[in-house]
Amino acid sequence: MPIDRANDPQAFREFLDARLANGLINATLDEILDLWEYENSPQEEREETLRAIRRGLDDMYAGRTRPFEEFDAEFRRRHGLPPRR
């Protein structure tokens, strides 16, 4: 039974070796694993991820965002959570 590339340790090692050889040395393990997951996800899923990022950037550039502190305070009030210290 063939192993799916995303779950193939040898394929991951080759991926990691190639990235380290190309300057990915300063990346965190989480960043490397995220890149591995992204590169091994279905094309449709990658395209949706990019569309979501573009929508978020469009919102940011159009001023349709608000500071985290404002969101956090409202979220905590709405859900009966104590204020942040």
N, C-alpha and C positions, 0 to 999 in steps of 0.2 A: 504494500500500500504506500503510495507516494506521500511524502511529507509536504504540506502546504509551506510555501516559501516563508511566510510570516512566522511560522513555528519551527523553522529549520535552523538549529544552532550554527551549522557550518555557513549557511547563507548570511546569518547575522554577523559572524566573525569576519567574513569577507567584506560585508558592508562597513563594519567598524574599522577594519584595517584600511580600507579605501578612504574613509572619512578622516581618519587620523593622519594619513599620508597627505591629505589635501588641506590640512590646517584646522581641523575641527578639535584640536587639542584643548582649547579653552572652554568647550561646551560642557555643560553638566550632563550627568547620566540621564536625568529626566529629559533634557533637550534632545539627546541622541536617541532615546527610546521613542520620543514623540516623532522625530524625523523618520525612524524606522517604521513606525505604525502608519504614518502618512504615506510614505512611499510604497507600502504594501497594502494599502486600502484600495478598494475598487475605484476606478476612474470616476464614476458617478459621485461617489462620496467625496473624493478630492475636489471635484468641481463645486459641489454644494458648500464645502468648507471655504473655498475661495470666494464664492458668492456671498457667504455670510460675513466674511472679513471685509469685503468691498462695501456691503451695506453698512457695517459698523463705521468704516472710515468715512463713507458719505455722510452719515449722521453726525459724526464728529466735525467734519469740515463745514457742514451746514448749521452747526450750532445746536443740534438737537440732542445735546447731552447735558448732564448736570454733575456737579462735584459729588464724589463718593460720599463725603460726609453728610451731605443733604439727603441722599438716597438712604444711607445707613440710619440716620435719625428717624426718617419717615417709616422705614421698614420696622425698626425696633418699636416705635409707637404703635404701629398697626398690629403687631404680633405680641404686644405686651412684654417685650424684652427690656431689660434694664438699659439705661443709656451707657454708651461707651465711656470709659475713663480716660 
